[in-house]
């Protein structure tokens, strides 16, 4: 019995070590740095061979994408902070115990930081809200 090929198999593009280093170097750049690089590129281009307009438009689209991602991240951080504040607020007056059982007490207050919350207990201890936190009481 003979088996015919169904279709060709295509391989995924590979990332060379040089490209990987370039990607790693760009990960830490924010929108301001991206815009500074674009302006520097425009200032230093060869006047006899100006930048291709399609390449310029692609870079502007990339800048817009970076800017939008930054705004989205900021909004997500605000949502996470609001959720943490709401969750921590519901714990005031309730007894809590850390996941490992080493810290316990009644929540008297809380502080929201980043995307989490730190609970203040009646005995002066503090406890970070994290998975495994045991809650009891009303």
Secondary structure, 3 states (H helix, E strand, C coil): CCCCCCCCCCCCCCCCHHHHHHHHHHHCCCHHHHHHHHHHHHHCCCCCCCCCHHHHHHHHHHHHHHHHHHHHHHHHHHHHHHHHHHHHHHHCCCEEECCCCCCEEEEEEEEEECCEEEEEECCCCEEECCCCCEEECC
